[in-house]
Amino acid sequence: MEEFLFLDENKMPDHRDLQKVMVKKYELFKEVIDHVFETYEDSKEEWKFYSKKSGWTMKMMYKKRILFFFKPYNGYFNITFIF
C-alpha cells in the first residue's frame, strides 16, 4: 500500500508541492482541474486535513456540491467520485 503524503497539518500543499511529488502526472492533474474550472465557473479547490495518518486531501467543489476527492501520491494521484 502506498504511503500518504502531506502529513503536516500546518502545511497545506500547493501546486509546487504537488508538481514535485507527482512529477509527470502533474500535467494530467492540471488538465483535469483546468477542465473543471472552464466547465463550471463556480467551482473551487478545497483542501482539508483529515488526520495525521491520511494527511491532506483536496475536494473539488461546484457551488456546495463535491465533484470529487483528489489524493496525491508519489508519482501519481487518485480521484474518487461520489455518486
C-alpha distances in whole Angstrom, upper triangle without the diagonal:
4,7,9,13,16,16,20,22,25,24,23,22,24,24,25,21,20,21,20,17,17,20,21,19,21,24,22,21,25,26,25,26,29,30,29,32,34,34,34,36,35,31,30,26,25,23,22,20,19,18,17,13,12,15,17,17,20,22,25,28,31,34,32,30,26,25,22,19,17,14,14,11,12,14,13,14,13,16,17,20,22,25
4,6,9,13,14,17,19,22,21,20,18,21,21,21,18,16,18,17,13,13,16,18,16,18,21,20,18,22,24,22,23,27,27,27,29,32,32,32,34,33,29,27,24,23,20,20,18,17,16,15,12,11,13,15,15,18,20,22,26,29,32,31,28,25,24,20,17,15,11,10,7,8,11,10,11,11,15,16,20,22,25
4,7,10,10,14,16,19,18,17,16,19,19,20,16,15,17,16,12,13,16,19,17,18,22,21,19,22,25,23,24,27,28,27,29,32,33,32,34,33,29,26,23,22,19,18,16,15,14,12,9,9,10,13,14,17,20,22,25,29,31,30,28,25,24,21,17,15,11,10,7,8,12,12,12,13,16,17,21,23,26
4,7,7,11,13,16,14,14,13,16,17,17,14,13,16,15,11,13,16,18,17,17,20,20,17,20,23,21,21,24,26,25,26,30,30,29,31,29,26,23,19,18,15,14,12,12,11,10,7,6,7,9,10,13,16,19,22,26,28,27,25,22,22,18,14,12,8,8,6,9,12,12,11,11,14,15,19,21,24
4,6,9,11,13,11,11,10,13,14,14,10,10,13,12,9,11,14,17,15,15,19,19,16,18,22,20,20,23,25,24,25,28,29,28,29,28,25,22,18,17,13,13,11,12,12,10,9,8,6,8,10,12,16,18,22,25,27,26,25,22,22,18,15,12,9,7,6,8,11,11,11,12,15,17,20,22,26
4,6,8,10,8,8,7,10,12,13,9,10,13,12,10,12,15,19,17,16,19,20,17,19,22,21,20,23,25,24,24,28,29,28,28,27,23,20,16,15,11,11,9,11,11,9,10,8,5,6,9,11,15,18,21,24,26,25,25,21,22,19,15,13,10,9,9,11,14,14,13,14,16,18,21,23,27
4,6,9,8,9,10,13,16,16,13,13,17,15,13,16,19,22,21,19,23,23,20,22,25,24,23,26,28,26,27,31,31,30,31,29,26,22,19,16,13,11,8,10,8,6,7,7,4,7,10,13,17,20,22,26,28,26,26,23,24,20,17,15,12,12,12,13,17,17,16,17,18,19,23,24,28
4,5,6,8,9,13,16,16,13,14,18,16,15,18,21,24,23,21,24,25,22,23,27,26,24,27,29,28,28,31,32,31,31,29,26,22,19,17,13,12,9,11,9,7,10,10,7,8,12,15,18,21,23,27,28,27,27,24,25,22,19,17,15,14,15,16,19,20,19,20,21,22,25,26,30
4,6,7,10,13,17,17,14,16,19,19,18,20,23,26,24,22,26,26,23,24,27,26,23,26,29,27,27,30,31,29,29,27,24,21,17,15,11,9,6,9,8,7,11,10,7,8,11,13,16,19,21,25,25,24,24,22,24,21,18,17,15,15,17,19,22,22,20,20,21,22,24,25,29
4,6,10,13,16,16,14,16,19,19,18,21,23,27,25,23,26,27,24,24,28,27,24,27,29,27,27,30,32,30,29,27,25,21,18,15,12,11,9,12,12,11,14,14,11,10,14,15,18,21,22,26,26,25,26,24,25,23,20,19,18,17,19,20,23,23,22,23,23,24,27,28,31
4,6,9,13,13,10,13,16,15,15,18,20,23,22,19,23,24,20,21,24,24,21,24,27,25,24,28,30,28,27,26,23,19,16,14,11,11,10,13,13,12,15,14,10,9,12,13,17,19,21,25,25,25,25,23,24,22,19,17,15,15,16,18,20,20,19,20,21,23,25,27,30
4,7,10,11,9,11,14,14,14,16,18,21,20,17,20,21,17,18,21,20,18,20,23,21,21,24,26,24,24,22,19,16,12,10,7,8,8,12,13,13,15,13,9,7,9,10,13,15,17,21,22,21,22,19,20,18,15,14,13,12,15,17,19,18,17,18,18,20,22,23,27
4,7,8,6,7,10,11,11,12,15,17,16,13,16,18,14,15,18,18,15,18,21,20,19,23,24,23,23,22,19,15,12,11,8,10,10,14,15,14,16,13,10,8,9,9,13,15,17,21,22,22,22,19,20,18,15,12,11,10,12,14,15,15,14,16,16,19,21,23,27
4,5,5,6,9,10,11,12,14,16,15,12,14,16,13,12,16,16,14,15,19,18,17,20,22,21,21,20,17,14,11,11,10,12,13,17,18,18,19,17,14,11,12,11,14,14,17,20,22,22,22,20,20,18,16,13,13,11,14,15,16,16,15,17,17,20,22,24,27
4,5,5,6,9,10,10,11,13,12,9,11,13,10,9,13,14,11,13,16,16,15,18,20,20,20,20,17,14,11,13,12,15,16,19,21,21,22,19,16,13,13,12,14,14,17,20,22,23,23,20,19,18,16,13,13,11,13,14,14,14,13,16,16,19,21,24,27
4,5,5,6,9,10,10,13,13,10,12,15,13,12,15,17,15,16,19,20,19,21,24,24,23,24,21,18,15,16,15,18,18,21,22,22,22,20,17,15,16,15,18,18,21,24,26,27,26,24,23,21,19,16,15,12,14,14,14,15,15,18,19,22,24,27,30
4,5,5,7,9,10,13,13,10,13,15,13,13,17,17,16,18,21,21,20,23,25,25,25,25,22,18,15,16,13,15,15,18,19,18,19,17,14,12,13,13,17,18,21,24,26,26,26,23,23,20,18,14,13,10,11,11,12,13,13,16,18,21,23,26,29
4,5,5,6,8,11,10,7,10,12,9,10,14,14,13,15,18,18,18,21,23,23,23,23,20,17,14,15,13,15,15,18,19,18,18,16,14,11,12,11,15,15,19,22,24,25,24,21,20,17,15,11,10,7,9,9,10,10,10,13,14,17,20,23,26
4,6,5,5,8,8,5,8,11,9,10,13,14,14,15,18,19,19,21,23,24,24,25,21,19,16,18,16,19,19,22,23,22,22,19,17,15,15,15,18,18,21,24,26,27,26,23,22,20,18,14,13,10,11,10,9,10,11,14,16,20,22,25,29
4,6,6,9,10,8,12,14,13,13,17,18,17,19,22,22,23,25,27,27,28,28,25,22,19,20,18,20,20,22,22,21,21,19,17,16,16,17,20,21,24,27,30,30,29,26,25,22,20,16,14,11,10,9,9,11,12,16,18,22,25,28,31
4,6,9,9,8,12,13,12,14,17,17,17,19,22,22,23,25,27,27,28,28,25,22,19,19,17,18,18,20,20,19,18,16,14,14,14,15,19,20,23,26,29,29,28,24,23,20,18,14,12,8,7,5,6,8,10,13,16,19,22,25,29
4,6,5,5,9,10,9,11,14,14,15,17,19,20,21,23,24,25,26,26,23,21,18,19,17,19,19,21,21,21,20,17,16,15,14,15,18,18,22,25,28,28,26,23,21,18,16,12,11,7,7,6,4,5,7,11,13,17,20,23,26
4,6,6,8,10,10,12,14,16,16,18,20,21,22,24,26,27,28,28,25,23,20,22,20,22,23,24,25,24,23,21,19,18,18,18,21,21,25,27,30,31,29,26,24,21,20,16,14,11,10,8,6,8,10,14,17,20,23,27,30
4,5,6,8,10,11,12,14,15,17,18,20,21,22,24,26,27,28,25,23,21,23,22,24,25,26,27,27,26,23,22,21,20,19,22,21,25,27,30,31,29,26,24,21,20,16,16,13,12,11,7,8,11,14,16,20,23,26,29
4,5,5,6,9,10,11,13,14,16,17,19,20,21,23,24,25,22,21,18,20,19,22,22,24,25,25,24,21,20,18,17,16,18,18,21,24,27,28,26,23,20,18,16,13,12,10,10,10,7,6,8,11,13,16,19,22,25
4,5,5,6,9,10,10,12,14,15,16,18,20,21,22,23,20,18,16,18,17,20,21,23,24,24,23,20,19,17,15,14,17,16,20,22,25,26,24,21,19,17,16,12,12,9,11,11,8,8,8,12,13,17,19,22,25
4,5,5,6,9,10,10,12,14,15,16,18,20,21,22,19,18,17,19,19,22,24,26,27,28,27,24,22,20,18,17,18,17,20,22,25,27,25,22,20,18,18,14,15,13,14,14,12,11,11,14,15,18,20,24,26
4,5,5,6,9,10,11,13,14,15,17,18,20,21,18,18,16,19,19,22,23,25,27,27,26,23,22,20,17,16,17,15,19,20,24,25,23,20,17,15,15,13,14,12,14,14,12,10,10,12,12,15,17,21,23
4,5,5,6,9,10,11,13,14,16,17,18,19,16,15,13,15,15,18,20,21,23,24,23,20,19,16,14,12,13,12,15,17,21,22,20,17,15,13,12,9,11,10,12,13,11,9,8,10,9,13,15,18,21
4,5,5,6,8,10,11,12,14,15,16,17,14,14,12,15,16,19,21,23,25,26,26,22,21,18,16,13,14,13,16,17,20,22,20,18,16,14,14,12,13,12,15,16,14,12,11,13,13,16,17,21,23
4,6,5,6,9,10,10,12,14,15,17,15,15,14,17,18,22,24,26,28,29,29,25,24,21,18,16,16,14,16,17,20,22,21,18,15,15,16,13,16,15,17,18,16,14,13,14,13,16,17,20,22
4,6,5,6,9,10,11,12,14,16,12,13,12,15,16,19,22,23,26,27,27,23,22,19,16,13,13,10,13,14,18,19,17,15,12,11,12,11,13,14,16,18,16,14,12,12,10,13,13,17,18
4,5,5,6,9,10,11,12,13,10,9,9,12,14,17,20,21,24,26,26,22,20,17,14,11,11,8,11,12,15,17,16,14,11,11,12,10,13,13,17,19,17,15,13,13,11,14,14,17,19
4,5,5,6,9,10,11,13,10,11,11,15,17,20,23,25,28,29,29,26,24,20,18,15,14,11,13,13,16,19,18,16,14,14,15,14,17,17,20,21,20,18,16,17,15,17,17,20,22
4,5,5,6,8,10,13,11,12,13,16,19,22,25,26,29,31,31,27,26,22,19,16,15,12,13,13,16,18,17,16,13,13,15,15,18,18,21,23,21,19,17,17,14,17,16,19,20
4,5,5,6,8,10,7,9,10,14,16,19,22,24,27,29,29,25,24,20,17,14,12,9,9,9,12,15,13,12,9,11,13,13,17,18,21,23,22,19,17,16,13,15,14,16,17
4,6,5,6,8,6,8,10,13,16,19,23,24,28,30,30,26,25,21,18,15,13,10,10,9,12,15,14,14,12,13,15,15,18,19,23,25,24,21,19,19,16,18,17,19,20
4,6,6,9,9,11,13,17,20,23,26,28,31,33,34,30,28,25,22,18,17,13,13,12,14,17,17,17,14,16,18,18,21,22,25,27,26,23,21,21,19,20,19,21,22
4,6,9,9,12,14,17,20,23,27,28,32,34,34,30,29,25,22,19,17,13,12,10,13,16,15,15,12,15,18,18,22,23,26,28,27,24,22,21,18,19,17,19,19
4,6,6,9,12,15,18,21,25,26,30,32,32,29,27,24,21,17,15,11,10,7,9,12,12,12,11,13,16,17,21,23,26,29,28,25,22,21,18,18,16,18,18
4,6,9,12,15,18,21,25,27,30,33,33,30,28,24,22,18,16,12,11,8,9,13,13,14,13,16,18,19,23,24,28,30,29,26,24,23,20,21,19,21,21
4,7,10,13,16,19,23,24,28,31,31,28,26,23,20,16,14,11,8,6,6,10,11,12,12,15,17,18,22,23,27,30,29,27,24,23,20,20,19,19,20
4,7,10,13,16,20,21,25,27,28,24,23,19,16,13,10,7,5,4,6,9,9,9,9,11,13,14,18,20,23,26,26,23,20,19,16,17,15,16,18
4,6,10,13,17,18,22,24,25,22,20,16,14,10,8,6,5,7,8,10,10,10,10,11,12,13,16,17,21,24,24,21,18,18,15,16,16,17,19
4,7,10,13,15,19,21,22,18,16,12,10,7,6,5,6,9,11,12,12,10,10,10,10,10,12,14,18,20,21,18,15,15,13,14,15,16,19
4,7,10,12,16,18,19,16,14,10,8,6,5,6,7,10,11,11,12,10,11,11,10,10,12,14,18,21,22,20,16,16,14,15,15,16,19
4,7,10,13,14,16,13,10,7,6,4,6,9,10,14,15,14,14,12,13,12,10,9,10,12,15,18,20,18,15,15,14,14,16,17,20
4,6,9,12,13,11,8,6,6,6,8,11,12,16,17,15,15,13,15,13,10,11,11,13,16,19,21,19,16,16,15,15,17,17,20
4,6,8,10,8,6,4,6,9,11,14,16,20,20,19,19,16,18,16,12,12,11,13,15,18,21,19,17,16,16,16,19,19,23
4,7,8,7,6,6,7,10,12,15,17,20,21,19,19,16,18,16,12,13,12,14,16,19,22,20,17,16,16,15,18,17,21
4,5,5,5,8,10,13,15,19,21,24,25,23,22,20,21,19,15,15,13,15,16,19,22,21,18,18,18,18,20,20,24
4,6,5,9,12,15,18,21,23,27,28,26,26,23,24,21,18,17,14,15,16,18,21,21,19,19,20,20,23,23,27
4,6,10,12,15,18,21,24,27,29,27,26,23,24,21,17,16,13,14,14,16,19,19,17,17,19,18,22,22,26
4,7,8,12,14,18,20,24,26,24,23,19,20,17,13,12,9,11,11,14,17,16,14,13,15,15,18,19,22
4,7,10,13,17,19,23,24,23,22,19,20,17,13,12,9,10,11,14,17,16,14,14,15,16,19,20,24
4,7,10,13,16,19,21,20,19,16,17,14,11,9,8,9,11,14,16,15,13,13,14,14,17,18,22
4,7,10,13,16,18,17,16,13,13,10,7,6,5,8,11,14,16,14,11,10,10,11,13,15,18
4,6,9,13,15,14,13,10,11,8,6,5,7,9,13,16,17,15,11,11,9,10,12,14,17
4,6,10,12,11,10,7,7,6,5,6,9,12,16,19,20,17,13,12,10,10,10,11,14
4,7,10,10,9,6,5,5,6,8,11,14,17,20,20,17,14,13,10,10,10,11,14
4,6,6,5,5,6,7,9,11,15,17,21,24,24,21,18,16,13,13,12,12,14
4,6,5,6,7,10,12,14,18,20,24,27,27,24,21,19,16,15,13,13,14
4,6,8,10,13,15,17,21,23,27,30,30,27,24,22,19,18,16,16,17
4,7,9,12,14,17,20,23,26,30,30,27,24,22,18,17,15,14,15
4,6,9,11,15,18,21,25,28,28,25,21,19,16,14,12,10,11
4,6,8,11,14,18,21,24,25,21,18,15,12,10,9,8,10
4,7,10,14,17,20,23,23,19,16,14,10,9,7,7,9
4,7,10,13,16,20,20,16,13,10,6,5,5,7,10
4,7,10,13,17,18,14,10,8,6,5,7,8,12
4,7,10,13,14,11,7,6,5,7,9,12,15
4,7,10,12,9,6,5,6,8,12,14,18
4,7,8,6,4,6,9,12,15,18,21
4,6,5,5,8,11,14,17,20,23
4,6,8,11,14,17,21,24,27
4,7,11,14,17,21,24,27
4,7,10,14,17,20,23
4,7,10,13,17,20
4,7,10,13,16
4,7,10,13
4,7,10
4,6
4
